[in-house]
């Protein structure tokens, strides 16, 4: 988005096939390395007490509650390092969007600004939805709230963003907008 909006004349040379392949490989490789580090950290932990995880999937914070005290230092170090990395990625995304919005605001026509903003809004909506539900799920599981509430929040985090992702991105499609308009007008008129 940064290249398309802030440097539109260079977009074809910057976003060539090789650059796309490099980004995909970097994404997959970093995901595999990240997962492998957490798996090795989890296998290095000795578990004490019950072997019941009160979740519908085994995530790292749930497993660490079952670990023997003092045995999960390595895994906590991995979590802190990954939080720092995620924060650095978040800062880079914020900086790129600051540049994007400043470039968009310099567009003289309001129609051009709206069209450019509408290109960025689905991505911002999906990222905000994913991050906010993740924060709520993981901060909620750290608190002493009820286990059913923690289960609900992790289900929300696992299901809500992927379910809404295609809907959010398809809202730019004119046919989808017309169909949703008909649907909501029909419901609104039937209530009157």
Beta strands, then each sheet from edge to edge (+ up, - down):
end
